[in-house]
Amino acid sequence: MTVEASQRAKTGIPKNPGRADLGMKATLLVPSKAIVEQYYVPLIYTACRTCYSELPPEEIFRKAANGEIDVAKMQRLINGVIESGHGSTIEHVVFTFGITGVSRTLSHQLVRHRAGVAFDQQSQRYVTYKQAATMLPQTIADADPELRARYEDQVESSMELYGELVGAGIPGEDARFVFPNGTRTNLVMTTNLRALIHMSGLRLCTMAQWEIRRLFQLIRHEIFTVSPFLGSFLAPKCVPLGYCDEMGNRDGHCPIRPHKDRVLEAWAEKAKAARAAGRELPVQS
Ligand SMILES: Cc1cc2nc3c(=O)[nH]c(=O)nc-3n(C[C@H](O)[C@H](O)[C@H](O)COP(=O)(O)OP(=O)(O)OC[C@H]3O[C@@H](n4cnc5c(N)ncnc54)[C@H](O)[C@@H]3O)c2cc1C
């Protein structure tokens, strides 16, 4: 193997986390497919159209929700508005998910999102666990059996100690300090569509940590089941951008879109060739 090939193998695109059953779930609690079909696209269309129409919003919404406006026409306008980054129009629709069996490692990352999203999480103060469950990373599951066994022993003894502490009268809020990051948890997350697209852009990216990437694959699947049109906006951020802006992908190991360095190099090459031919490429202003 050449040096370049071995480096590439080392930094290779991470395996799709969906290959393993991680025991986590994302369930779209609200809205139902019927509500999305009847109201969500009409509502976003109403928000977009109100900007350009003399009609009052209630009249636009009435027509849109009654099927008097072609769905393809509504979708075309919504597409254009989203592509142009006019994001407030898609803040009017929200989705609520039940998220189950994810690790605290994941939830710590998830709740870093602040804008347009609300969380409620199972409390380790108020819940006294009889059998707290943990997440086993695939790399450890596949590791040398002796190493895996040591990991499992360590986790198990943390759980046993928790039980002993609680049994000795230590409050759950203090006993939980022995829990590992892999301890599973449950959350309810409500997000508007703009925030969901933004979070998915970051978390479906192959640079995201495998577990949260898997969660957003499950979330995308849930949205697709109620609306393939709205689901189609949930993609790694490079897809709408047209290029990758992650500095960790300068080596181009993730092939979904070319890194922006390559795009700029290609542009510079093109400008040089044009200059050699006696013309300047138009500069966008
Ligand atoms: C691959 C990856 C690696 C990461 N690694 C680390 C790490 O090592 N350490 C670490 O601490 N975090 C890390 N993070 C978390 C990251 O820094 C963000 O905190 C997290 O992704 C939340 O995203 P956001 O800032 O876009 O927030 P969101 O709340 O989702 O905000 C959405 C958008 O609203 C705007 N916005 C929100 N709040 C404000 C504000 N107060 N002022 C101005 N504009 C605002 C911004 O445009 C923002 O992008 C990582 C995230 C990813 C995806």
The ligand as a Gaussian input file, in Angstrom:
#p B3LYP/6-31G(d) Opt

LIG

0 1
 C      -19.218000      17.681000      13.549000
 C      -19.405000      18.547000      14.774000
 C      -18.386000      18.636000      15.707000
 C      -18.550000      19.439000      16.849000
 N      -17.533000      19.489000      17.770000
 C      -17.684000      20.259000      18.866000
 C      -16.644000      20.334000      19.848000
 O      -15.600000      19.713000      19.714000
 N      -16.856000      21.109000      20.954000
 C      -18.002000      21.830000      21.130000
 O      -18.131000      22.527000      22.137000
 N      -19.007000      21.756000      20.234000
 C      -18.870000      21.009000      19.112000
 N      -19.897000      20.946000      18.209000
 C      -21.142000      21.691000      18.478000
 C      -21.225000      22.991000      17.657000
 O      -20.169000      23.856000      17.950000
 C      -22.568000      23.703000      17.910000
 O      -22.626000      24.115000      19.253000
 C      -23.752000      22.822000      17.648000
 O      -23.611000      22.126000      16.432000
 C      -25.028000      23.677000      17.602000
 O      -25.135000      24.290000      16.348000
 P      -25.420000      25.826000      16.118000
 O      -24.392000      26.670000      16.783000
 O      -25.604000      25.998000      14.655000
 O      -26.710000      26.078000      16.980000
 P      -28.263000      26.154000      16.690000
 O      -28.931000      26.453000      17.950000
 O      -28.699000      24.933000      15.942000
 O      -28.409000      27.472000      15.861000
 C      -28.859000      27.566000      14.528000
 C      -28.275000      28.820000      13.946000
 O      -28.865000      29.967000      14.583000
 C      -27.893000      30.980000      14.723000
 N      -27.686000      31.232000      16.149000
 C      -28.087000      30.453000      17.192000
 N      -27.771000      31.024000      18.356000
 C      -27.153000      32.173000      18.055000
 C      -26.552000      33.198000      18.839000
 N      -26.533000      33.138000      20.167000
 N      -25.993000      34.235000      18.206000
 C      -25.993000      34.324000      16.857000
 N      -26.530000      33.373000      16.051000
 C      -27.094000      32.319000      16.639000
 C      -26.619000      30.466000      14.058000
 O      -26.599000      30.874000      12.706000
 C      -26.774000      28.991000      14.146000
 O      -26.032000      28.269000      13.185000
 C      -19.769000      20.166000      17.056000
 C      -20.776000      20.071000      16.099000
 C      -20.618000      19.275000      14.981000
 C      -21.752000      19.191000      13.968000

